[in-house]
Amino acid sequence: MSVRRQCELIGLNRSSWYYTPAGESAENLHFMRLIDEQYLRTPFYGWPRMTAYLQRAGHEVNSKRVRRLMQLMGLQAIYPKPRLSQAVPGHRVYPYLLRGVSIVRPCQVWSSDITYIPMAHGFMYLVAIIDWFSRYVLAWRLSNTLDGAFCLEALHDALQQGRPEIFNTDQGAQFTAPEFTDTLETAGIRVSMDGRGRALDNIFIERLWRTVKYEDVYLMNYATVPDLDRGLGRYFPFYNTERLHQSLGHRPPAEVHFAA
C-alpha cells in the first residue's frame, strides 16, 4: 500500500508523515515546553513576563530568545493581540456574535482554534473544531506549519457531520482566509470572530487545549508524528465518548451531542 493511501486512510497529511522534527536545539525545545505549560496557566504573559518567569525559575535565557521561540510557537499575549497567527491584512472583519447569547442546543455554535503541541524531539500544530453546547470534538488535524490547509481539511470533515448556526474563531490568518470563510458562508453558516486579544471569547476550546495537553500530550511525550497522530486518535474518541464532564452533568460529550 502506498504512503499516499496509508495517509488517506488515517487522515494524515503526507507532509506530516515525512516530517522530521529538527531545526531547534534540545535546549530550545525544553524552553518551548516550559513556555507552553506556563502559557496554559497565564495566557496573558507576553515575552517580557515569560522571560522573567523563566529567569526566576533559574534558566539562563534572554528576552530575544524567548520572543523568537514564542513567535515560532505562534503564542502571543491575549492582550492586546490575538493568541495565534496574525490576520491577513485587509481581511473582511466579522463581528463577534456570541456576547450574551444563551447556548442551549447542539450545532448552535461551533468554534475552532490552533494550539502548539510539544514533542520529545520537535513540535507540531493541532487544530480542532468543537461544539459549544456538548463540548463534542467534531474534527481535528495536525500540521508542521501554520498554513491554513489543515484547518480547511478539519472544517470539511466537521461539515460532513452537520451544520452549525454560528462558527466562531479568532482573527488568525488561517480562519480569515477567503477559502475558509467562503466555505462557511456557502453552507449558510454565520461567521463570528473574537475581538482582538479576547481569548475568553473562545473559552470552551481554550479549556479543551488544557485538557488534551495535561491528560495526554504532556504525559505521553510523543517522539514521532505518527505516534502523536495515533495517540490523539485514541484520546479524542475517549474524550468524546467516555470522559465525564462536570459541566455536562457528569456525562460524556457524545451523549449530550446526540441526545436529540
C-alpha positions as CSV (number, residue, x, y, z in Angstrom):
1,M,0.0,0.0,0.0
2,S,1.4,3.4,-1.0
3,V,2.3,6.0,1.6
4,R,-0.3,8.3,0.0
5,R,-3.0,5.7,0.5
6,Q,-1.9,5.0,4.1
7,C,-2.1,8.7,4.9
8,E,-5.5,9.0,3.3
9,L,-6.8,6.1,5.5
10,I,-5.6,7.6,8.7
11,G,-6.5,11.2,7.8
12,L,-2.8,12.4,8.0
13,N,-1.2,14.9,5.7
14,R,1.6,13.3,3.7
15,S,3.8,16.3,4.7
16,S,3.2,15.4,8.3
17,W,4.2,11.7,7.7
18,Y,7.5,12.7,6.1
19,Y,8.1,15.5,8.7
20,T,11.3,15.0,10.7
21,P,11.4,17.2,13.8
22,A,14.5,19.3,13.5
23,G,15.8,22.8,13.5
24,E,15.8,23.6,17.2
25,S,18.3,22.6,19.8
26,A,17.3,20.3,22.7
27,E,17.7,23.3,25.0
28,N,15.3,25.4,22.9
29,L,12.8,22.6,22.7
30,H,12.9,22.4,26.5
31,F,12.3,26.1,26.8
32,M,9.4,25.8,24.4
33,R,7.9,23.1,26.5
34,L,8.2,25.3,29.6
35,I,6.7,28.2,27.8
36,D,3.8,26.2,26.6
37,E,3.0,24.9,30.1
38,Q,3.2,28.3,31.6
39,Y,1.1,29.8,28.8
40,L,-1.7,27.5,29.6
41,R,-1.7,28.9,33.1
42,T,-1.1,32.5,32.2
43,P,-2.1,33.3,28.6
44,F,-1.7,37.0,29.3
45,Y,2.0,36.6,29.5
46,G,3.9,38.1,26.6
47,W,7.6,37.6,26.0
48,P,8.8,40.1,28.7
49,R,6.9,38.4,31.6
50,M,7.6,34.9,30.1
51,T,11.3,35.8,30.1
52,A,11.1,37.0,33.7
53,Y,9.3,33.7,34.7
54,L,12.0,31.6,33.1
55,Q,14.8,33.6,34.7
56,R,13.2,33.4,38.1
57,A,12.9,29.7,37.7
58,G,16.7,29.6,37.3
59,H,17.1,29.4,33.5
60,E,19.7,31.4,31.7
61,V,17.7,32.8,28.8
62,N,17.3,36.3,27.4
63,S,14.3,38.1,26.1
64,K,15.4,37.9,22.5
65,R,15.4,34.1,22.6
66,V,12.0,33.9,24.4
67,R,10.4,36.3,21.9
68,R,11.7,34.2,18.9
69,L,10.5,31.0,20.4
70,M,7.1,32.4,21.2
71,Q,6.8,33.6,17.7
72,L,7.8,30.2,16.4
73,M,5.2,28.6,18.6
74,G,2.5,31.1,17.5
75,L,2.0,32.4,21.0
76,Q,1.2,36.0,21.9
77,A,-0.3,37.5,25.0
78,I,-4.1,37.7,24.8
79,Y,-3.9,41.4,25.2
80,P,-3.7,43.5,23.1
81,K,-3.2,40.9,20.3
82,P,-4.8,37.6,19.4
83,R,-3.1,34.4,20.7
84,L,-2.0,32.8,17.4
85,S,-1.3,33.9,13.9
86,Q,-1.9,37.4,12.7
87,A,-4.8,38.2,10.4
88,V,-4.3,38.7,6.7
89,P,-4.0,42.5,6.1
90,G,-7.3,43.8,4.7
91,H,-9.3,40.7,5.5
92,R,-13.0,41.1,6.0
93,V,-13.9,41.8,9.6
94,Y,-16.6,39.7,11.1
95,P,-18.4,40.7,14.3
96,Y,-18.4,38.6,17.5
97,L,-21.9,37.2,17.6
98,L,-22.0,35.4,20.9
99,R,-21.9,38.1,23.5
100,G,-25.0,37.5,25.7
101,V,-26.2,34.5,23.6
102,S,-27.5,31.5,25.5
103,I,-26.1,28.3,24.2
104,V,-29.0,25.8,24.5
105,R,-28.6,23.1,21.9
106,P,-26.0,21.1,19.8
107,C,-25.0,22.6,16.5
108,Q,-26.0,26.1,17.6
109,V,-22.3,27.2,17.8
110,W,-19.1,25.6,16.7
111,S,-15.7,27.0,17.2
112,S,-12.1,26.3,16.1
113,D,-8.6,27.2,17.3
114,I,-5.0,26.1,16.8
115,T,-2.5,25.1,19.5
116,Y,1.2,24.3,19.7
117,I,2.0,20.6,20.5
118,P,5.4,19.9,22.1
119,M,7.0,16.5,21.3
120,A,10.1,14.7,22.6
121,H,12.1,15.8,19.6
122,G,10.2,18.6,17.9
123,F,6.7,20.1,17.7
124,M,3.5,20.2,15.6
125,Y,0.4,22.3,15.5
126,L,-3.1,21.0,16.2
127,V,-6.5,22.4,15.1
128,A,-9.8,21.2,16.4
129,I,-13.5,22.1,15.9
130,I,-15.7,21.8,19.0
131,D,-19.5,22.1,19.6
132,W,-20.0,24.7,22.3
133,F,-23.1,23.1,23.9
134,S,-21.9,19.5,24.1
135,R,-18.1,20.1,24.1
136,Y,-18.0,17.4,21.4
137,V,-14.9,17.5,19.2
138,L,-16.1,17.2,15.6
139,A,-12.8,17.2,13.8
140,W,-9.1,17.7,14.3
141,R,-5.9,17.8,12.2
142,L,-2.1,18.1,12.7
143,S,0.3,20.1,10.7
144,N,4.0,21.0,10.9
145,T,3.3,24.6,9.7
146,L,0.8,27.3,10.4
147,D,-0.6,27.4,6.9
148,G,-4.3,27.1,6.5
149,A,-4.7,23.8,4.6
150,F,-5.1,21.7,7.7
151,C,-7.7,24.0,9.1
152,L,-9.7,23.8,5.9
153,E,-9.4,20.0,6.0
154,A,-10.8,19.9,9.5
155,L,-13.6,22.1,8.5
156,H,-14.6,19.9,5.6
157,D,-14.5,16.9,8.0
158,A,-16.8,18.6,10.5
159,L,-19.3,19.7,7.9
160,Q,-19.8,16.1,7.0
161,Q,-21.4,15.7,10.4
162,G,-23.8,18.7,10.3
163,R,-24.1,22.5,10.1
164,P,-23.9,24.9,13.0
165,E,-25.8,28.2,13.0
166,I,-22.7,30.1,14.0
167,F,-19.0,29.3,13.6
168,N,-16.6,31.2,15.9
169,T,-12.8,31.6,15.5
170,D,-10.1,34.1,16.3
171,Q,-8.8,36.5,13.6
172,G,-5.8,34.4,12.7
173,A,-4.8,34.1,9.0
174,Q,-6.0,30.5,8.8
175,F,-9.6,31.4,9.7
176,T,-9.8,34.8,7.9
177,A,-8.6,33.3,4.6
178,P,-11.3,33.5,1.9
179,E,-11.2,29.8,1.3
180,F,-12.3,29.2,5.0
181,T,-14.9,31.9,5.3
182,D,-16.4,31.3,1.9
183,T,-16.8,27.6,2.8
184,L,-18.8,28.7,5.9
185,E,-20.9,31.3,4.1
186,T,-21.7,28.9,1.2
187,A,-23.0,26.4,3.8
188,G,-25.3,29.1,5.2
189,I,-23.3,29.4,8.4
190,R,-22.9,32.8,10.2
191,V,-19.3,33.7,10.8
192,S,-18.3,35.1,14.2
193,M,-14.8,36.2,15.2
194,D,-13.3,37.0,18.6
195,G,-12.3,40.6,19.4
196,R,-8.5,41.1,19.3
197,G,-6.9,39.8,22.4
198,R,-10.1,38.4,23.8
199,A,-9.2,34.7,24.5
200,L,-12.3,34.3,26.7
201,D,-14.4,34.8,23.6
202,N,-13.5,31.2,22.6
203,I,-13.2,29.8,26.1
204,F,-14.5,26.3,25.5
205,I,-11.8,25.4,23.1
206,E,-9.2,27.0,25.3
207,R,-10.3,24.6,28.0
208,L,-10.1,21.8,25.5
209,W,-6.4,22.5,24.9
210,R,-5.7,22.4,28.6
211,T,-7.4,19.1,28.9
212,V,-5.7,17.5,25.9
213,K,-2.3,18.6,26.9
214,Y,-2.4,17.7,30.6
215,E,-4.3,14.4,30.1
216,D,-2.4,13.2,27.0
217,V,0.3,15.2,25.3
218,Y,2.4,16.0,28.3
219,L,2.0,12.6,29.8
220,M,2.9,10.6,26.6
221,N,5.7,12.9,25.4
222,Y,5.3,11.6,21.8
223,A,8.6,11.1,20.0
224,T,7.3,11.0,16.3
225,V,4.5,12.4,14.3
226,P,2.9,9.1,13.6
227,D,3.0,8.3,17.4
228,L,1.4,11.7,18.1
229,D,-1.3,11.1,15.4
230,R,-2.1,7.7,16.8
231,G,-2.2,8.9,20.3
232,L,-4.6,11.8,19.6
233,G,-6.6,9.3,17.5
234,R,-7.1,7.3,20.7
235,Y,-7.6,10.3,23.0
236,F,-10.3,12.2,21.1
237,P,-12.7,9.2,20.9
238,F,-12.1,8.7,24.7
239,Y,-12.8,12.4,25.3
240,N,-16.0,12.3,23.2
241,T,-17.5,9.0,24.4
242,E,-16.1,8.2,27.8
243,R,-14.6,11.2,29.6
244,L,-17.2,12.6,32.0
245,H,-17.7,16.4,32.1
246,Q,-18.9,18.0,35.3
247,S,-20.4,20.9,33.3
248,L,-22.4,18.3,31.4
249,G,-23.9,16.7,34.5
250,H,-21.1,14.1,34.5
251,R,-21.9,12.8,31.0
252,P,-19.6,12.4,28.1
253,P,-19.9,14.9,25.2
254,A,-21.2,12.3,22.7
255,E,-24.1,11.5,24.9
256,V,-25.1,15.2,25.1
257,H,-24.4,15.9,21.4
258,F,-26.5,13.1,20.0
259,A,-29.2,13.1,22.7
260,A,-31.7,14.8,20.3
